[in-house]
Amino acid sequence: MSQIVLVVALPLLAAFLLPLLTRLWRLGGQLLGPLTLVAVAWIVLDAWLAYDATPVSVAIGGFRPPLGIVFYIDGLALLFALAVPVMTLLLWPWANADEGGGRRQSLTLLLAAACGGLALSGDLFNLYVFYELTAVASYGLAADRRTPAGFAAAFRYLMVSALGSVLALVGIALIYFTTGTLNLAHLAVLSVELFNPVGLAAFLCLLIGLGVKAEIFPVNAWVPEVYGAASRRVAGLLAGLVSKLAVLVLLRVLVLMFPQEEARQAMLVLGMLGVISGEFAAWRARDLARMLAWSSIGQMGIVFIAFSISGEAGVLAGLAVALHHLVVKPALFLIAERWGGSLAALDGAARVSPLAALLFVLFSLSLVGVPPLPGFWAKFLVLSGLAGGGSGLQLLGIAVILVSTVVEANYLFRTAARLYAREPAKPAVQSPGSLDLASAAALGGVLLATVVALVPVWDGLSRLSREAADVSGYVATVAGQRGGAQ
């Protein structure tokens, strides 16, 4: 498993070599990024096939934890590590290898390296480093269109992310001053020392700070601005991939360090506020990109509500919603690449691109939760988990999700009705590009395949949830160094 470090090293190296190679060999510059991502996907897939349901730990440089850098490899880490190159390939900026295209591709590779690190890292310090690396790449991609709106949105994103970084750093400092360590396994052993107001303050700092990328309330106002101004492929990467890696980090923190009820309640409250603010803003939106951006905020709110459920049930429900969002939201942004702008301009768009309209309806039905699509089962897991808890706050969470589902169905079906309006399509309506449409169709195929293979998918997610919720197993793996050193 020691080769897993290449998941971070290869795209990081390629990101710095790409501009030089582009100047020397243009075709090589165009191919370097995709070939690197294919190599990373192959490495992770090989590790996945060799994985025997026994998590392993890799100590980088041979320094034993809690002193050195640790990569923790379990089924959940491998799943997200595989999602990084696959989703990045689907959303790759296939531009000419000119100055702008090379910059976009280098930043995308840098983002892939940072996301791989977020999936695998086993201590807070390195998670923070990879989080900041993700932020740097995100800023550049958000402003890549080089328009006044893009620069303004990227600057707001920078300011909010800077605030989040400071809060996260404060939370990490509080944890270190309290426990004397930043290794997640060591912190799991010492978590009882965080069962106090200082520990709760540290968790809230981490939740808000790291939650900027996870679109959590109240630090998500940047989302509609950035997703509206950036290219739809960048919006799909940020909404579909980066937000899920931030959620994975918060899940590790919650399970290993803060299993107390107060931490889960804070996540539940912020999740409900995210659902309410996101869905009602999406309902009022009159622009497709902004509607999808606000909808993403609402969906991420449900993820946080799910993870507030205690035990394995909460991990399972949260993973189901997060993975569903990982597939659906990038596809919708790909469809919106040429369908951005006013929703009123989409009347009759199905005549221009029947496949794009059909895919939009498919993804909308799954987001709303129409059976037997995966979105239904994801929401069912969340609602049943909340009902099993039975507290007043959890019952309120059920009401929030049900009301938001009605609102979500209203604006998504209203948009779908515009696509199939009898009026001929307006001249401004264009068919999404063939590459965008092919990527969206591939994600639609994943969604339908999940319906057919529901039982094995359920079994796989259940196993991943058990592993992720197994705190003693995490500690034993890192302390016992199963997997060796690099």
Disulfide bonds with the S-S distance in Angstrom:
none
